Amino acid sequence: MKTGTVNNKFMLSNIRLDGKFHLSEGLEVRKTIAQSPYGYCTIGDVTSDIYCPGIFHRNYTNSGIPFLGGGDIQKADYDSGKYLRAKTTPNHEILKIKKGWTLVTCGGTIGDAVFANNLLAKCWVSQHVMRVIPSTIKEGMLFAYLASKQGHLLLTTNTYGSVIPTLNASNIESLPIPYFPVEFQQQIDDLIQESAVLREQATEALENAKEKLEEWINVEFEKHYFQTAFVSSKNILSSLKHRIDPPALMNDGVKTMEKVMNRMDYTTIGEIKGKVFRPGIFKRNYVENGIPYIKGSEIFLTNPFRRCDHLSRTRTPFIEEMSMKEGQILITCAGSVGDIKIITKEYEEKGAIGSQDIIRLESSDELYTKEYMFVYLQLPFVNDYIQSMKYGSVIERIEPFHVESIPVVKPTKEISDEITSLIQTYMNSTYRAFYAEEKAITIVEQEIEKWNN
């Protein structure tokens, strides 16, 4: 339990009576900012506008403008699977964002900051995301400050709401920010802009790889959400685990996969050089400083280390099995099934471990390379094929033996090398983008910590 004494004048000026606010670390950060050798102002003084759209009725479509929520803007892939169209979305102009803005989650999950690059600027963003538009401060400087641990503490101090925490524009507008020197701002902005460009290059390389592989396999795939069919008992008996539920037998991915297998050479994941495995269940011993522990919902964030939990180094079993190694492919296998991630170097350098609810695929095959497998498993018909394997009435799951049974089209050496080269570019750009952004934020944090006398 935390206790302290609060000046009644300060309490009345903030019109807050809850102890969580008055004993928060954010108020300590305010005291540190007040000691800045550069002086300070408010976020409102260095921005031209801070706002979020109002609530509106959404008419989702199968294609159109990608629509992102607060959780989606923090991911490397901005395809949420939700799309809107201008003609069916009233006041859609207010949903748009621009490159260089800082976006801050303001409903549910509070205070996570994201820098808008050119790819994010092509999307529409929900009312659960605050737009913070810089004016007299460098774009990257504003983002790095709000993304720092001090900035996050400031943002989360002023939340309100007993059920769903909420942050409004005036809360952000009133936050203090130092008058950072122009040279310092430029250094930070250069790193953030570099990170933004590298993320765009990584996405371009990945999309090129997907397009080339789809074009080479040359298969048409369309998802039908409502369908009926007759299924023979022979097909039921030959299906995996003798499944009789319709999603396992009438799946569009299964049908497309059968067409591909009839005209192309293939093998299964279990037959390539490598292994598929999943760590066992274990008791988690959480500590303040320990091994970064990344859950299945966090592996797709651009930086999962900012708010992740940490586990004890001495009381955590299966550390070697759970270690996230460069080039390892992760497949989510509980709840959200079949999402694919390839591990880049920063995970290994930080010694991170991943949840037991993630299946690991490691390939040492010269033809079915890890890079090729990463792209192949993301193709729409393959992902839909994976969905046919799910079981469980409450929490849907798949197991390693399901993954081992997935057919894999045999590539030519040329297409394998081409895909591998593109994904190596993707991985390198992703790694460099991560460290450019982290370096900028760390510099800001260390500068502020110097003032804490």
Residue pairs with C-beta under 8 A, 6 or more apart in sequence:
2 19
2 23
3 23
4 22
4 23
6 22
6 23
10 22
11 17
11 22
14 21
16 22
21 27
21 157
21 158
24 153
24 156
24 157
25 153
25 157
26 153
26 154
26 155
26 156
26 157
26 158
27 157
28 153
29 150
29 153
29 154
29 448
30 154
30 176
32 150
32 448
32 449
32 451
32 452
33 40
33 150
33 176
33 177
33 178
33 448
33 451
34 40
34 176
35 451
35 452
35 453
36 178
36 179
36 448
36 451
37 451
38 178
38 179
38 180
38 181
39 178
39 179
40 176
40 177
40 178
40 179
41 176
41 177
41 179
42 173
42 174
42 175
42 176
42 177
43 50
43 132
43 142
43 172
43 173
43 174
43 175
43 176
43 177
44 50
44 173
44 174
45 136
45 177
46 134
46 135
46 136
46 137
46 142
46 177
47 132
47 133
47 134
47 135
47 137
47 142
47 173
48 133
48 134
48 135
49 131
49 133
50 130
50 131
50 132
50 133
50 169
50 172
50 173
51 130
51 131
51 169
52 106
52 127
52 128
52 129
52 130
52 131
52 169
53 91
53 94
53 95
53 126
53 127
54 94
54 127
55 127
56 89
56 90
56 91
56 127
57 90
58 67
58 84
58 89
59 84
59 85
59 88
59 89
60 67
60 82
60 83
60 84
61 83
61 84
61 85
61 88
62 83
63 83
64 83
64 84
64 85
65 83
65 84
65 85
65 86
65 92
65 122
65 123
65 124
66 78
66 79
66 80
66 82
66 83
66 122
66 123
66 124
67 80
67 82
67 83
67 84
67 95
67 123
67 124
67 125
67 126
68 78
68 80
68 82
68 120
68 123
68 124
68 125
68 126
68 129
69 80
69 126
69 128
69 129
70 105
70 106
70 107
70 108
70 109
70 112
70 126
70 128
70 129
71 105
71 109
72 78
72 80
73 103
73 105
73 114
73 120
73 125
73 129
74 105
74 112
74 114
74 301
74 302
75 300
75 301
75 302
76 199
76 202
76 203
76 300
76 301
76 302
76 430
77 203
77 300
78 119
78 120
78 122
78 123
84 92
84 95
84 124
86 92
89 95
89 124
92 124
95 124
95 125
95 126
96 121
96 124
97 103
97 116
97 120
97 121
97 123
97 124
97 125
97 131
98 116
98 121
98 133
99 116
99 117
99 118
99 120
99 121
99 196
100 115
100 116
100 134
100 139
101 116
101 131
101 132
101 133
101 134
101 139
102 113
102 114
102 115
102 116
102 132
102 134
102 139
102 142
102 143
102 146
103 113
103 114
103 115
103 116
103 120
103 125
103 129
103 130
103 131
103 132
104 111
104 112
104 113
104 114
104 129
104 130
104 132
104 146
104 155
104 167
104 172
105 111
105 112
105 128
105 129
105 130
106 128
106 129
106 130
106 166
106 167
106 168
107 127
107 128
107 164
107 165
107 166
107 167
108 128
108 164
108 165
110 155
110 156
110 159
110 165
110 166
110 167
111 152
111 155
111 156
111 159
111 167
112 152
112 306
112 307
113 143
113 146
113 147
113 151
113 152
113 155
114 120
114 143
114 302
115 139
115 140
115 143
115 147
115 192
115 195
115 196
115 437
117 196
117 197
117 199
117 200
118 196
118 200
119 199
119 200
119 203
125 131
130 167
130 169
130 172
132 142
132 146
132 172
134 141
134 142
137 177
137 180
137 185
138 185
138 186
138 188
138 189
139 189
139 192
139 193
140 185
140 188
140 189
140 190
140 191
140 192
140 193
140 440
141 180
141 184
141 185
141 188
141 189
141 192
142 177
143 192
144 188
144 191
144 192
144 440
144 441
144 443
144 444
145 151
145 177
145 180
145 444
146 152
146 155
147 306
147 441
148 441
148 444
148 445
148 448
149 445
150 444
150 445
150 448
152 306
154 175
154 176
155 167
155 171
155 172
155 175
156 167
158 167
158 171
158 172
158 174
158 175
159 165
159 166
159 167
159 171
160 166
160 167
178 448
180 188
180 447
184 447
187 440
187 443
188 440
188 443
188 444
191 436
191 437
191 439
191 440
191 443
192 436
192 437
192 440
194 433
194 436
195 432
195 433
195 434
195 436
195 437
195 440
196 433
198 429
198 430
198 432
198 433
198 436
199 302
199 429
199 430
199 433
201 425
201 429
202 425
202 426
202 427
202 429
202 430
202 433
203 426
205 422
205 423
205 425
205 426
205 429
206 375
206 422
206 423
206 426
208 422
209 371
209 375
209 419
209 422
209 423
209 426
210 375
210 378
210 379
212 415
212 418
212 419
212 422
213 372
213 375
213 376
213 379
213 415
213 419
214 379
216 411
216 415
217 260
217 264
217 379
217 409
219 256
219 259
219 260
219 381
220 256
221 252
221 253
221 256
221 380
221 381
221 384
222 252
223 252
223 380
223 384
224 252
227 250
228 250
229 249
229 250
231 249
231 250
235 249
236 242
236 243
236 244
236 249
239 248
239 249
240 248
240 389
240 402
240 405
241 391
243 249
247 387
247 388
247 390
248 254
248 388
248 389
249 388
251 384
251 385
251 387
251 388
252 381
252 384
253 380
253 381
253 382
253 383
253 384
253 385
253 386
253 387
253 388
254 384
254 385
254 388
256 381
256 384
256 385
257 381
257 382
257 385
257 407
260 266
260 381
260 407
260 409
261 407
264 409
264 410
265 409
265 410
266 407
266 408
266 409
266 410
267 368
267 407
267 408
267 410
268 404
268 405
268 406
268 407
268 408
269 276
269 361
269 373
269 403
269 404
269 405
269 406
269 408
270 276
270 404
270 405
272 363
272 365
272 368
272 373
272 408
273 363
273 364
273 365
273 366
273 368
274 361
274 362
274 363
274 364
274 365
274 368
274 370
275 360
275 361
275 362
276 359
276 360
276 361
276 362
276 400
276 403
276 404
277 321
277 359
277 360
277 400
278 333
278 356
278 358
278 359
278 360
278 399
278 400
279 318
279 321
279 322
279 356
280 317
280 318
280 321
280 356
281 356
282 316
282 317
282 318
282 356
284 293
284 309
284 311
284 316
285 311
285 312
285 315
285 316
286 309
286 310
286 311
286 312
287 310
287 311
287 312
288 310
289 310
290 310
290 311
290 312
290 313
290 316
291 310
291 311
291 312
291 313
291 316
291 319
291 351
291 352
291 353
292 304
292 305
292 308
292 310
292 350
292 351
292 352
292 353
293 308
293 309
293 310
293 311
293 352
293 353
293 354
293 355
294 304
294 308
294 324
294 347
294 352
294 353
294 354
294 355
295 308
295 309
295 354
295 355
295 357
296 332
296 333
296 334
296 335
296 336
296 339
296 354
296 355
296 357
296 358
297 336
298 304
298 308
299 330
299 332
299 341
299 354
299 358
300 339
300 341
302 433
302 434
302 437
303 434
303 437
303 438
305 350
305 352
308 352
311 353
313 319
316 353
318 356
319 353
322 353
322 354
322 355
322 356
323 348
323 351
323 352
323 353
324 330
324 343
324 347
324 348
324 352
324 353
324 354
325 343
325 347
325 348
325 362
326 343
326 344
326 345
326 347
326 348
326 427
327 342
327 343
327 362
327 370
327 427
328 342
328 343
328 360
328 361
328 362
328 370
329 340
329 341
329 342
329 343
329 360
329 361
329 362
329 363
329 370
329 373
329 374
329 377
330 340
330 341
330 342
330 343
330 354
330 358
330 359
330 360
330 361
331 338
331 339
331 340
331 358
331 359
331 360
331 361
331 377
331 386
331 398
331 403
332 338
332 339
332 357
332 358
332 359
333 357
333 358
333 359
333 397
333 398
333 399
334 357
334 395
334 396
334 397
335 357
335 395
335 396
337 386
337 387
337 390
337 396
337 397
337 398
338 383
338 386
338 387
338 398
340 374
340 377
340 378
340 383
342 370
342 371
342 374
342 423
342 427
344 427
344 430
344 431
344 434
345 427
345 431
346 431
346 434
346 435
354 360
359 398
359 399
359 400
359 403
361 370
361 373
361 403
362 370
363 369
363 370
363 373
367 410
367 411
367 413
367 416
368 408
368 410
368 411
368 416
369 416
369 419
369 420
371 419
371 420
371 422
371 423
371 424
371 427
372 411
372 416
372 419
372 420
372 423
373 408
374 423
375 419
375 423
376 382
376 408
376 409
377 383
377 386
377 406
382 406
385 406
385 407
386 398
386 402
386 403
386 406
389 398
389 402
389 405
390 396
390 397
390 398
391 397
391 398
411 419
